[in-house]
Amino acid sequence: MNEQLFKPIQEATYLTVPNAWRYRSILRYVYQQHERLRHYIVLEEIFQYLKQDPHFRELTEEQFQQDLDQLVAWKNLIPRQDTGRVSSIAEFKKRKFRYQLTPYTIEIERMVLSLEQLGEGFGGSLERTIFDRLLGNLMDISKAWVAAEAKFAKTNEEMYLLWQDLYENFHKLTDNAADYLAHLHSEKVEEQMMTEAFLVYKEALTEYLRNFMTSLQRTSFRIEGLLQEIPALFSRKLSECVAEYELSIPRLDVRPSQEQLIERFQNEWDSLRIWFLGDGGRESDLLYLQNATNETIRRLTRFAQRLGETHHNLRNRRLDYLHMAKWFASLETLPEAHELSACVFGVFHTRHLWVDSPKQTESFEVEVWAEPPSEVQIRPKVRSYKEKTRPNAVIDQSERKKAALEAYLKEKAFEQQLLENLIQDNQIVLRNLSEITTFSRKTLLTWISKCMANPQRQGKTETGRSFTLQRASDRPIRLNCEDGLLEMPDYVLVFEKKAEAAR
């Protein structure tokens, strides 16, 4: 474990002390000037800025100087003596300083400012173009790899920039997706989903999630394929190139060793690979993101459906009840009200019998008593009751089974012969095939899918014959089938010779 984890961060002390409001105001002003490329701020400028606020009206120069000294002691500010404006020895002895923020304080203020802008929400987003950018970064890096020489064709600087773009997009994807899904599952958002105002945003939100899922499904398979094809030596060489360029950047402070940088970049590459492919039988985080997004879409749909049904039912029932109330109020006698109640609400304390028999007609105009009666067989409700059965003779079904088996084997032999007829010179060239049957089309697509799932693009037929999938050209072809035309890539299935398969 890193020893720095056991040390307190002294630079963050100013955020929690009793006078934090004074320290934070000073550092926030210096940080704002730092963002404007003014790195050295004089004492008088900071003091004048604070005095403009009513909270600092009673602040004295002595207290202000003590605050600055304390921030210097906490390593938040670096004092540098200003000798350019000195006109006498007395002024030099006063030691006028310019103050500069330390690197830790810059990052702390940057983080605090982002937290203030974030508020109580999670933020984040699901950008559908992020997967396309990740795929483009991976393709650019993989194209620079020369497998025969086990090195990259680009310079270390170019590989460093490519790696920075790749990991930045990956980091943005994981952080934004996690934050946005957490936002949708937060208690505040769930409360808003219970209101009717949610129905206005339901369509836009669902469409947003579905567009993200479409981009994920379209691109993730290509990213997974690229990562599976990349060898282990690739990541090692990439880490070495990036580490070498990192060390070539002139820096005067303490720099890590080359092995530490290589290990860091190697871990970052492994985290990217595990996120897409999983590790040790554990499902990948990509699959988890896909399932979480699908579940979120289902939750939104369920919430919207329940709100719609509740709103619709309440409105319709209210109108119906008003109509029935006027109807009952227009009656003059109690027997008429009883008759109307029986028509509207049905007969009270009745038994309904259900009969499993087909209806003669579905017409609403046919009365119940016009239908023929149905018979209901009632059995005694006692445990000892058993229906009388007669022993039946065992019927010999061997001839029927034999005929069914022969018909099945004949059909399989016919289908196998159809496939054998497609193989010419131990290969199937799809663009040269004439019209094929539906069975042949389904079998060919099954073989192609087996090869696409295999890194070596190899597969086996149902009879155990091995074959390899190759792409003849980049132009699409049309496969003429008895049930239509199928547009697909120009593939060729190359089979092993029967003699080699027998060995």
Buried (B, 14 or more C-beta within 10 A) or exposed (E): EEEEEEEEEEBBBBBEEEEEEBBBBBBEBBBBBBEEEEBBBBBEBBBEBBEEEEEBEEBEEEEBEEBBEBBBEBBBBBBEEBEEEBEEEEEEEEEBBBBBBBEBBBEBBEEBBEEEEEEEEBBBBBBBEBBBBBBBBBEBBBEBBEEEEEBBEBEBBBBBBBBEBBBEBBEBBBEBBBBBBBBBBBEEBEEEBEEEEBBEBBEEBBEBBBBBBEBBEEBBEBBBEBBEEBEEEBBBBBBBBBBBBBBEEEEEEEEEEBEEBBBBBBEBBEBBBBBBBBEEEEEBBBEEBBEBBEEBBEBBEEBBEEBEEEEEEEEEEEEEEEEBEEEEEEEEEEEEBEEBBEEEEEEEEEEEEEEEEEEEEEEEEEEEEEEEEEEEEEEEEEEEEEEEEEEEEEEEEEEEEEEEEEEEEEEEEEBBEBBEEBEEEBBBBBBEBEEBBEBBBEBBEEBBEBBEEEEEBBBBBEEEBEBBBEEEEEEEBEBEBEEEEBEBBBBBBBBBEEEEBEE
